[in-house]
Amino acid sequence: DSVAQGRGIKCSLCTKALKRIKKLAGDNPNEAAVAAALQKGCRLLGRVMGKVCQQLMNKYQDQITEGLQNGDMPRDICSAMGFCRS
């Protein structure tokens, strides 16, 4: 169904974005490193997607930061935020 398909697209976008952010933030990211990586990662997506990315990152920044600091996999973080089915 279209809802599942939409969720699949969001899941793959979220996972892709977080993989990039994880790389940008480094192996042992603090809050500042994650925040900088989020901004940089969103800018790389272009203007339209970057805006959407920025809104999502603002909303979920704490969860993303915590997940990256715990060493969680990008897909697990996206699942926790409701973008992917776990």
DSSP file (Angstrom, degrees, kcal/mol; ACC not computed):
  #  RESIDUE AA STRUCTURE BP1 BP2  ACC     N-H-->O    O-->H-N    N-H-->O    O-->H-N    TCO  KAPPA ALPHA  PHI   PSI    X-CA   Y-CA   Z-CA
    1    1 A D     >        0   0    0      0, 0.0     4,-2.0     0, 0.0     5,-0.1   0.000 360.0 360.0 360.0 165.9    0.0    0.0    0.0
    2    2 A S  H  >  +     0   0    0      1,-0.2     4,-2.7     2,-0.2     5,-0.2   0.798 360.0  57.6 -69.4 -28.6    1.0    3.6   -0.5
    3    3 A V  H  > S+     0   0    0      2,-0.2     4,-2.3     1,-0.2    -1,-0.2   0.940 109.5  44.8 -66.1 -45.6    1.5    4.3    3.3
    4    4 A A  H  > S+     0   0    0      2,-0.2     4,-2.2     1,-0.2    -2,-0.2   0.888 113.5  51.3 -64.1 -38.8    4.1    1.5    3.5
    5    5 A Q  H  X S+     0   0    0     -4,-2.0     4,-2.0     2,-0.2    -2,-0.2   0.924 110.1  48.9 -64.9 -44.1    5.7    2.7    0.3
    6    6 A G  H  X S+     0   0    0     -4,-2.7     4,-2.4     1,-0.2    -2,-0.2   0.891 111.2  50.3 -60.2 -41.0    5.9    6.2    1.7
    7    7 A R  H  X S+     0   0    0     -4,-2.3     4,-2.8     1,-0.2    -1,-0.2   0.876 107.1  54.9 -66.3 -36.8    7.4    4.9    4.9
    8    8 A G  H  X S+     0   0    0     -4,-2.2     4,-2.4     2,-0.2    -2,-0.2   0.902 109.3  46.9 -62.1 -41.9   10.0    2.9    2.9
    9    9 A I  H  X S+     0   0    0     -4,-2.0     4,-2.5     2,-0.2     5,-0.2   0.934 114.2  47.0 -65.4 -46.5   11.1    6.1    1.1
   10   10 A K  H  X S+     0   0    0     -4,-2.4     4,-2.9     1,-0.2    -2,-0.2   0.898 111.8  52.4 -61.3 -39.9   11.3    7.9    4.4
   11   11 A C  H  X S+     0   0    0     -4,-2.8     4,-2.7    72,-0.4    -2,-0.2   0.932 111.4  44.5 -62.6 -46.9   13.2    5.0    6.0
   12   12 A S  H  X S+     0   0    0     -4,-2.4     4,-2.4     2,-0.2    -1,-0.2   0.886 114.9  48.9 -69.2 -36.2   15.8    4.9    3.2
   13   13 A L  H  X S+     0   0    0     -4,-2.5     4,-2.8     2,-0.2    -2,-0.2   0.933 113.5  47.0 -64.1 -45.3   16.2    8.7    3.2
   14   14 A C  H  X S+     0   0    0     -4,-2.9     4,-2.7    -5,-0.2     5,-0.2   0.934 114.1  46.8 -61.2 -47.6   16.6    8.7    7.0
   15   15 A T  H  X S+     0   0    0     -4,-2.7     4,-2.2    -5,-0.2    -1,-0.2   0.915 113.5  48.4 -62.4 -44.4   19.1    5.9    6.9
   16   16 A K  H  X S+     0   0    0     -4,-2.4     4,-1.9    -5,-0.2    -1,-0.2   0.929 113.2  47.7 -61.6 -46.4   21.1    7.4    4.1
   17   17 A A  H  X S+     0   0    0     -4,-2.8     4,-2.5     1,-0.2    -2,-0.2   0.918 112.7  48.2 -62.5 -44.1   21.2   10.8    5.9
   18   18 A L  H  X S+     0   0    0     -4,-2.7     4,-2.9     2,-0.2    -1,-0.2   0.840 107.0  55.7 -70.1 -31.8   22.2    9.3    9.2
   19   19 A K  H  X S+     0   0    0     -4,-2.2     4,-1.9    -5,-0.2    -1,-0.2   0.935 111.9  44.3 -61.5 -44.1   25.0    7.2    7.7
   20   20 A R  H  X S+     0   0    0     -4,-1.9     4,-2.5     2,-0.2    -2,-0.2   0.918 114.6  48.5 -65.4 -43.8   26.4   10.4    6.2
   21   21 A I  H  X S+     0   0    0     -4,-2.5     4,-2.7     1,-0.2    -2,-0.2   0.889 108.7  53.8 -64.8 -39.8   25.9   12.3    9.5
   22   22 A K  H  X S+     0   0    0     -4,-2.9     4,-1.2     2,-0.2    -1,-0.2   0.912 110.5  47.3 -60.9 -41.7   27.5    9.5   11.5
   23   23 A K  H  < S+     0   0    0     -4,-1.9     3,-0.3     1,-0.2    -2,-0.2   0.920 114.1  46.8 -64.2 -44.9   30.6    9.7    9.1
   24   24 A L  H  < S+     0   0    0     -4,-2.5    -2,-0.2     1,-0.2    -1,-0.2   0.850 110.4  52.9 -65.9 -35.4   30.7   13.5    9.5
   25   25 A A  H  < S-     0   0    0     -4,-2.7    -1,-0.2     1,-0.2     3,-0.2   0.726 104.4-138.6 -77.3 -21.7   30.4   13.4   13.3
   26   26 A G     <  -     0   0    0     -4,-1.2    -1,-0.2    -3,-0.3    -2,-0.1  -0.283  32.5 -57.3  90.8-178.7   33.2   10.9   13.8
   27   27 A D  S    S+     0   0    0      1,-0.3    -1,-0.2    -4,-0.1    -2,-0.1   0.797 130.5  28.7 -75.3 -30.9   33.7    7.9   16.0
   28   28 A N  S    S-     0   0    0     -3,-0.2    -1,-0.3    43,-0.0     2,-0.1  -0.569  85.0-172.1-130.6  69.6   33.1    9.5   19.4
   29   29 A P        -     0   0    0      0, 0.0     2,-0.2     0, 0.0    -3,-0.1  -0.377   9.6-159.5 -75.7 136.8   30.8   12.4   18.7
   30   30 A N     >  -     0   0    0     -5,-0.2     4,-2.2    -2,-0.1     5,-0.2  -0.485  43.3 -90.1 -95.2 179.2   29.8   15.0   21.3
   31   31 A E  H  > S+     0   0    0      1,-0.2     4,-2.6     2,-0.2     5,-0.2   0.888 127.2  50.7 -58.5 -41.5   26.7   17.1   21.0
   32   32 A A  H  > S+     0   0    0      1,-0.2     4,-2.5     2,-0.2    -1,-0.2   0.892 109.3  50.8 -65.3 -40.2   28.5   19.9   19.1
   33   33 A A  H  > S+     0   0    0      2,-0.2     4,-2.2     1,-0.2    -1,-0.2   0.902 112.6  46.5 -64.8 -41.0   30.0   17.4   16.6
   34   34 A V  H  X S+     0   0    0     -4,-2.2     4,-2.7     2,-0.2    -2,-0.2   0.925 111.8  50.8 -67.3 -43.9   26.6   15.9   15.9
   35   35 A A  H  X S+     0   0    0     -4,-2.6     4,-2.1     1,-0.2    -2,-0.2   0.915 112.7  46.2 -59.7 -44.0   24.9   19.3   15.6
   36   36 A A  H  X S+     0   0    0     -4,-2.5     4,-2.5     1,-0.2    -1,-0.2   0.901 112.8  50.0 -65.0 -41.2   27.6   20.4   13.1
   37   37 A A  H  X S+     0   0    0     -4,-2.2     4,-3.1     2,-0.2    -2,-0.2   0.880 108.4  53.2 -65.3 -38.3   27.3   17.1   11.2
   38   38 A L  H  X S+     0   0    0     -4,-2.7     4,-2.3     2,-0.2    -2,-0.2   0.936 111.6  45.2 -61.6 -46.8   23.5   17.5   11.0
   39   39 A Q  H  X S+     0   0    0     -4,-2.1     4,-2.2     2,-0.2    -2,-0.2   0.935 116.7  44.4 -63.0 -46.4   23.8   21.0    9.5
   40   40 A K  H  X S+     0   0    0     -4,-2.5     4,-1.7     1,-0.2    -2,-0.2   0.918 112.9  51.8 -64.2 -44.3   26.4   20.0    7.0
   41   41 A G  H  < S+     0   0    0     -4,-3.1     4,-0.4     1,-0.2    -1,-0.2   0.892 111.0  47.3 -60.6 -41.8   24.6   16.8    6.1
   42   42 A C  H >< S+     0   0    0     -4,-2.3     3,-1.3     1,-0.2     4,-0.2   0.892 108.1  55.3 -68.1 -40.0   21.3   18.7    5.4
   43   43 A R  H >< S+     0   0    0     -4,-2.2     3,-1.5     1,-0.3    -1,-0.2   0.856 100.2  60.8 -61.2 -34.3   23.1   21.3    3.3
   44   44 A L  T 3< S+     0   0    0     -4,-1.7    -1,-0.3     1,-0.3    -2,-0.2   0.680  92.8  67.2 -67.3 -16.6   24.5   18.6    1.1
   45   45 A L  T <  S-     0   0    0     -3,-1.3     4,-0.4    -4,-0.4    -1,-0.3   0.547 109.9-112.8 -82.3  -6.5   21.0   17.6    0.2
   46   46 A G    <>  -     0   0    0     -3,-1.5     4,-1.4    -4,-0.2    -1,-0.3  -0.369  41.4 -60.8  96.4 178.0   20.3   20.8   -1.7
   47   47 A R  H  > S+     0   0    0      2,-0.2     4,-1.7     3,-0.2    -1,-0.1   0.942 127.8  37.9 -71.5 -49.6   17.9   23.6   -0.9
   48   48 A V  H  > S+     0   0    0      2,-0.2     4,-1.6     1,-0.2     3,-0.2   0.971 124.9  37.3 -69.8 -53.7   14.5   21.9   -0.9
   49   49 A M  H  > S+     0   0    0     -4,-0.4     4,-3.1     1,-0.2    -1,-0.2   0.855 113.3  60.1 -66.0 -33.0   15.5   18.6    0.7
   50   50 A G  H  X S+     0   0    0     -4,-1.4     4,-2.7     2,-0.2    -1,-0.2   0.878 103.4  50.5 -60.9 -38.6   17.9   20.5    2.9
   51   51 A K  H  X S+     0   0    0     -4,-1.7     4,-2.1    -3,-0.2    -1,-0.2   0.927 113.1  44.8 -65.0 -45.5   15.0   22.5    4.4
   52   52 A V  H  X S+     0   0    0     -4,-1.6     4,-2.3     2,-0.2    -2,-0.2   0.925 113.8  51.0 -62.7 -45.2   12.9   19.4    5.1
   53   53 A C  H  X S+     0   0    0     -4,-3.1     4,-3.0     1,-0.2    -2,-0.2   0.925 108.5  51.6 -56.9 -47.6   16.0   17.7    6.5
   54   54 A Q  H  X S+     0   0    0     -4,-2.7     4,-2.4     1,-0.2    -1,-0.2   0.895 109.2  50.1 -60.1 -42.3   16.7   20.7    8.8
   55   55 A Q  H  X S+     0   0    0     -4,-2.1     4,-2.0     2,-0.2    -1,-0.2   0.926 113.8  45.3 -62.7 -44.4   13.1   20.6   10.2
   56   56 A L  H  X S+     0   0    0     -4,-2.3     4,-2.5     1,-0.2    -2,-0.2   0.906 112.4  50.9 -65.3 -41.2   13.4   16.9   10.9
   57   57 A M  H  X S+     0   0    0     -4,-3.0     4,-1.1     1,-0.2    -1,-0.2   0.885 108.9  51.1 -66.4 -37.7   16.8   17.2   12.4
   58   58 A N  H  < S+     0   0    0     -4,-2.4     3,-0.4    -5,-0.2     4,-0.3   0.921 113.4  46.2 -61.9 -42.4   15.6   20.0   14.7
   59   59 A K  H  < S+     0   0    0     -4,-2.0    -2,-0.2     1,-0.2    -1,-0.2   0.879 126.6  27.3 -67.7 -38.7   12.7   17.9   15.8
   60   60 A Y  H  X S+     0   0    0     -4,-2.5     4,-2.7     1,-0.1     5,-0.2   0.242  82.8 115.5-110.9  12.4   14.8   14.7   16.4
   61   61 A Q  H  X S+     0   0    0     -4,-1.1     4,-3.1    -3,-0.4     5,-0.2   0.872  77.7  50.6 -54.2 -43.3   18.2   16.1   17.2
   62   62 A D  H  > S+     0   0    0     -4,-0.3     4,-2.7     1,-0.2    -1,-0.2   0.928 112.9  46.0 -61.8 -44.9   18.2   14.8   20.8
   63   63 A Q  H  > S+     0   0    0      2,-0.2     4,-2.6    -3,-0.2    -2,-0.2   0.903 114.8  47.6 -63.7 -41.8   17.3   11.3   19.7
   64   64 A I  H  X S+     0   0    0     -4,-2.7     4,-2.8     2,-0.2     5,-0.2   0.937 113.1  48.1 -65.2 -46.9   19.8   11.4   16.9
   65   65 A T  H  X S+     0   0    0     -4,-3.1     4,-2.5    -5,-0.2     5,-0.2   0.940 114.1  46.5 -58.6 -48.7   22.6   12.7   19.2
   66   66 A E  H  X S+     0   0    0     -4,-2.7     4,-1.9    -5,-0.2    -1,-0.2   0.919 113.0  49.6 -61.1 -45.0   21.8   10.0   21.8
   67   67 A G  H  <>S+     0   0    0     -4,-2.6     5,-2.7     1,-0.2     4,-0.5   0.920 112.9  46.0 -61.4 -45.2   21.7    7.2   19.2
   68   68 A L  H ><5S+     0   0    0     -4,-2.8     3,-0.8     1,-0.2    -1,-0.2   0.882 112.3  50.9 -66.5 -37.9   25.0    8.2   17.6
   69   69 A Q  H 3<5S+     0   0    0     -4,-2.5    -1,-0.2     1,-0.2    -2,-0.2   0.821 109.3  51.3 -69.0 -29.8   26.7    8.6   21.0
   70   70 A N  T 3<5S-     0   0    0     -4,-1.9    -1,-0.2    -5,-0.2    -2,-0.2   0.558 116.5-116.7 -81.2  -7.5   25.4    5.1   22.0
   71   71 A G  T < 5 +     0   0    0     -3,-0.8    -3,-0.2    -4,-0.5    -2,-0.1   0.701  55.7 165.5  79.6  19.0   26.8    3.7   18.8
   72   72 A D      < -     0   0    0     -5,-2.7    -1,-0.2    -6,-0.2    -2,-0.0  -0.330  42.0-105.5 -66.4 151.5   23.4    2.7   17.4
   73   73 A M     >  -     0   0    0      1,-0.1     4,-2.1     4,-0.0     3,-0.5  -0.499  28.1-115.1 -75.1 147.6   23.1    1.9   13.8
   74   74 A P  H  > S+     0   0    0      0, 0.0     4,-2.4     0, 0.0     5,-0.2   0.877 116.4  52.7 -50.5 -42.6   21.5    4.5   11.5
   75   75 A R  H  > S+     0   0    0      1,-0.2     4,-2.2     2,-0.2     9,-0.2   0.884 107.5  51.5 -64.0 -37.0   18.6    2.2   10.7
   76   76 A D  H  > S+     0   0    0     -3,-0.5     4,-2.2     2,-0.2    -1,-0.2   0.894 110.1  49.1 -65.7 -39.3   17.9    1.5   14.4
   77   77 A I  H  X S+     0   0    0     -4,-2.1     4,-1.5     2,-0.2    -2,-0.2   0.922 111.3  49.6 -65.2 -43.5   17.8    5.3   15.1
   78   78 A C  H  <>S+     0   0    0     -4,-2.4     5,-2.6     1,-0.2     6,-0.9   0.860 110.2  51.2 -63.9 -35.9   15.4    5.8   12.2
   79   79 A S  H ><5S+     0   0    0     -4,-2.2     3,-1.3     4,-0.2    -1,-0.2   0.914 107.0  53.1 -65.0 -43.2   13.2    3.0   13.6
   80   80 A A  H 3<5S+     0   0    0     -4,-2.2    -1,-0.2     1,-0.3    -2,-0.2   0.816 109.0  50.1 -62.3 -30.7   13.2    4.6   17.0
   81   81 A M  T 3<5S-     0   0    0     -4,-1.5    -1,-0.3    -5,-0.1    -2,-0.2   0.497 120.7-110.1 -87.1  -4.3   12.0    7.8   15.4
   82   82 A G  T < 5S+     0   0    0     -3,-1.3    -3,-0.2    -4,-0.3    -2,-0.1   0.588  89.8 111.0  90.7  10.4    9.2    6.0   13.5
   83   83 A F  S   <S+     0   0    0     -5,-2.6   -72,-0.4    -6,-0.2     2,-0.3   0.780  78.4  38.4 -86.1 -27.6   10.7    6.2   10.0
   84   84 A C  S    S-     0   0    0     -6,-0.9     2,-0.4    -9,-0.2    -2,-0.2  -0.887  84.6-114.9-121.4 151.7   11.5    2.6    9.6
   85   85 A R              0   0    0     -2,-0.3    -6,-0.1     1,-0.1    -5,-0.1  -0.710 360.0 360.0 -79.5 134.2    9.7   -0.6   10.7
   86   86 A S              0   0    0     -2,-0.4    -1,-0.1    -7,-0.2    -7,-0.0   0.508 360.0 360.0 -82.7 360.0   11.8   -2.3   13.3
